[in-house]
Amino acid sequence: MDKRLWEAAQKGDVHHLQSLIKEVPFLLSTVSLAGSNETPLHIACSGVHLEFAKEIIHLRPEFAREVNQDGFSPLHIASANGDIEIVKELLNVDSNLCLVKGKDRRIPPKAEDMS
């Protein structure tokens, strides 16, 4: 993944993300080709960056289904962090995301189980 994109995701900097995409329109498309399986959405969920996660979900909703090298989907990460708002955003993409099996073939906990 492009270092600048990684840094924007790490900081949750939506404005930087938007300027990067203006500069390199296919930047998010290259993430899937890089083969690392870690997407900016995984990073945003780890850092609990709601607005950044929402922007990535809007631009590339398919990232919500990706499992990273550790076997976790963005929903697994957001659930583990107890971030109900990101969980809701992810489930708005596809309510079946809760069935994506990750590490040890586990599925994320239900949002209502988190409160």
Secondary structure as the mmCIF struct_conf table of DSSP 4:
data_model
#
loop_
_struct_conf.conf_type_id
_struct_conf.id
_struct_conf.beg_label_comp_id
_struct_conf.beg_label_asym_id
_struct_conf.beg_label_seq_id
_struct_conf.end_label_comp_id
_struct_conf.end_label_asym_id
_struct_conf.end_label_seq_id
HELX_RH_AL_P HELX_RH_AL_P1 LYS A 3 LYS A 11
TURN_TY1_P TURN_TY1_P1 GLY A 12 GLY A 12
HELX_RH_AL_P HELX_RH_AL_P2 VAL A 14 GLU A 23
BEND BEND1 VAL A 24 VAL A 24
TURN_TY1_P TURN_TY1_P2 PRO A 25 PHE A 26
HELX_RH_AL_P HELX_RH_AL_P3 LEU A 27 ALA A 34
HELX_RH_AL_P HELX_RH_AL_P4 PRO A 40 SER A 46
TURN_TY1_P TURN_TY1_P3 GLY A 47 VAL A 48
HELX_RH_AL_P HELX_RH_AL_P5 LEU A 50 LEU A 59
HELX_RH_3T_P HELX_RH_3T_P1 PRO A 61 ARG A 65
TURN_TY1_P TURN_TY1_P4 GLN A 69 ASP A 70
BEND BEND2 GLY A 71 GLY A 71
HELX_RH_AL_P HELX_RH_AL_P6 PRO A 74 ALA A 80
TURN_TY1_P TURN_TY1_P5 ASN A 81 GLY A 82
HELX_RH_AL_P HELX_RH_AL_P7 ILE A 84 VAL A 93
HELX_RH_3T_P HELX_RH_3T_P2 SER A 95 LEU A 99
HELX_RH_3T_P HELX_RH_3T_P3 LYS A 103 ARG A 105
HELX_LH_PP_P HELX_LH_PP_P1 PRO A 108 LYS A 110
HELX_RH_AL_P HELX_RH_AL_P8 ALA A 111 MET A 114
#
